[in-house]
Amino acid sequence: RYQDHARGRIAFVTIDNARKLNSLSSAVMGQFTALFGGLAADPALRAVVLTGAGDAAFIGGANIDEMAGLPGPEAARAFILQVHGCCRAIRDTPVPVIAAIGGWCLGAGLEVAAACDMRLCADSAQFGMPEVKLGLPSVVEAALLPSLIGWGRTRRILMTGETFGAAEALAWGLVEEVHPPDLLSAAVAELLDRLLEAEPRAVRIQKALIRAWEELPMSRAIAAGVDAFEDAWTTDEPKEAMARFLDARAAAKPR
């Protein structure tokens, strides 16, 4: 569903498979990537909020019933590339994607959460990467975890498959905010208000630049920032935004 505001449009995407803890089957993943592809093409879009249906889970992982029936390596590769496709669709969306996490966030669900730009969770949320307990390594966007929580914690949770709670997720830097479940939506709304205060094209440029920073050596990352700053001036957005700021500052000065 959408919410239209004076300064743009917000999309709310819900993984609606509560009976299976919102697990990611091939069918769900196909719908997910198609939906995010459409969102990415919307010039009025300002942000996306991603959540799971019900209170039990954000995303409980990839669908184990489907994985158990995979006939061999080629089918396994095709399946995991679909998981990667969901994460990449989030990262390729040119506006911020916010994960609103309640309940279980496991395996592929944690990879999806890591692919989001910001993560807020309920204090009842539980996280983990239990793949090794099922004979599988944690892969694809699990590679994002070291930059969020450090190598030591990443090694521990990937090699033990243990779960951890919202307090640990906050202390480690995996999530930015923790709230009681009944206050999570309000916290997301407050964050959206802050995003809408920013200039829309500047936010899109910033997300693209952050993506580039993740993969570039420092000298090239700085050079990419110079290019992004120049690109910002190809429209009137900076001039108009700074003019509004200066007018407001002048009006606020005592006379």
N, C-alpha and C positions, 0 to 999 in steps of 0.2 A: 504494500500500500504506500501511498504518497501523502506527504503534507507539504502544501505550498505556502511559502512565506513571502513577504515583500522582497526579501533579498535572495530568494531561490527556493529550490525544491529539495526535500529530504525523502529518501526512500527507506522503508522499513522492510527488511527481508527476514522471513521466519522459516527455518527448517522445520517442516511440519510432519514429523514421523514419530510422535511422542510414544507410541506403543513400542517402538524399537529404540527408545532413547535418542531419537533423531539421528540414527546412524546413517552413514553415507553409503547407499547402494549405487550401482551403476545408473539406475533410473534417476535417482535423486541428483547424482552428480551431473548428469546430462542436463537436467533442468536448471541446476545451479549455474553452470557455466554459461548456458544460453541467456539466463536472466541477467547475469552480471555483464555479459557482452552488450545487451541492450541498454543497461544503465550507463555503461561507459560512453555510449554514443549520445547521451542526453546532455545538451549544452547548458540546460537550466539546473542540472543537478549540483547540489552543494555538498552532500554527505550521504552516507549509507549507514544504517544501523542493522547489524546482523545479530539474530538471536535464535533460540530454539523454542519450539512449542512446549508448553507445560512447564512445571517447576522442577522436573527430575533431571533434566539434562540440557546443556547447550548443544553439544554434539558428542554422543557417547563413543564415537570412533567409526571406523569403516565397518561395513556390514559383515559380521563374522560368518553368518550363514552362507553368504555369497562367496567369501574368500575360501571357506572350507571346501567348496565345490569347484574351485579353480582346477582345471585339468593339468596344468604344468607351467613351466617357466614363461612361455610366451603369453599365456593368459594372465599370469601374475604381473608381467610387465605392463600389459594393456590396462589392467585394473589400477595399478599404482600410478600410472600416468594420468588417469582420471582424477585421482586425489590431487596430484600436482596441478592439474588443470584448474581445479577449484581454487587452490591457493594462488595460482598465477592470475586467475581472473580477478581476485581481490586486489592483488598488487598492481595489476594493470588498470584498475579503475582509477581514473585521474583525480578523484576527490577522496577525502578521508573516509575510511571504513572503520566503524566503531563496533567492536564486539561487546555485546551485553550478555555476560555469562552467568547463568544460574545452573546449579546442579553439577552433573558430571561433565567434564571436558577432558576427553581421553583420546590418545592416539591421534588419528586423523583430525579429530576435533581440536586438539591442542595445536596441531600444525595449521589448521585454518585460523585459529585465534592468533597464532604467531604471525600469520600473514597480514592480519589487520593492522591498521595504523595505531589504534588505541584500544585498550582493553579495560573495561570496568566489570566488576563481578560482584555477586552476592556473597555475603560472608559464609554462606552454606556451600559455596562452590567447592568442588574437588577436582584435582588435576592429576594427570599421570600419562605415562607412555608405556603401556603394558605389553607392547609387542613381543619383547623377548620371552615373556611367559607363554606366548603362543608359537614360539619357534621362529620368530621373524625379527629382523632389525627395524628400528625406527628410521625412516628415510625421508625423502623429498624435503618439505619445508621444516622438518626437524632441524635442518641445517641452520635455521634462523635462531635457534634457541641459545647458542653460546653468546651471541651479541646481546641477548636480553638478560640471561641469568648467569653467564660465565661458563667456562669450560668444565670446572669441577662439578658444579651442580648438574650440568647437562650430562656429563658422564655418569653420574650417580643415578639420575632418574631413568636414563636410557638403558643402563646396564642392569639395574635392579628391577625395573618395572614398578617401583613403589609409587603410591599416590601421596599427594600433599594437599594441604588446604589453602584457603584464601589468605590467611595470615602469612604463610610462607611465600605464596605467590606475590604478595605485596612487598614483603621484605626483600625478596630476590630481584624485584624489578620486572616480573612477568606481567603484572597488571599495574595500572596507574591508580586505581581507586577501588575500595571495597566498601559495600554498603549493605544494610539489612535488605532482605529481598523485596520488602514492600516499598523501599526507597530507591531501588535501582533505576526504575524508569525516570524518576524525577532527576536523578543525578545525570542520566544520559541527556535529558532535556536541557539541563543547565550547560552541559558541555556543548551541545548543539547551538545554544544561544551564543556561546563564545565563538564558535566557528563561524557563525553567521555575521558576527561583527567584523570579521576579516574580509579583505577584498577577494572576490571569487577567483579571478585569474591568478592572483599572487599565490593563493593556496594551491592551485593546480600546478603552478611552476615549482612551488616548494616541494610538493610530494614527488614530482618527477626528479628533482634535484636530490632529494634524500635517497631515492632509489639508486641514482647514479653513485652517490657517495658510498653506498654499501659495497660497491664492487670496484671502485677506483683507488689507485694509490693516492697518497695525500696531494702530491703536486697536481695531478690531473683532476682530483676532486675540487681543489681550489680554482683551477682553470674553468671547470664546469660551472662553478658558482659565478665567475665573471660573466660567462656566456648567459647564464640565467638572469643576472641583473640587467644585462643589455636587452635581453628579450622582453623583460617586464616593460621597457620603455617603448615597445613597438605599438602599444595602445595608450590611450589617455588615462588609464586607470591610476597610475601613480600620481600624475599631476592633479587629477580630480580629488583623489583621496587626501593628498597633502594640502590642497586648497581648503578642503573641509576642515582639516585639523587646524590649520592656521586661523581660519575664520572663527572656529570654536575657541581657540586659545585667546584670540583678541577680544572676543565677546566676554570671556571670563575674567579679564583683567579689570581691577578696580579703576574707576574713572575719577 
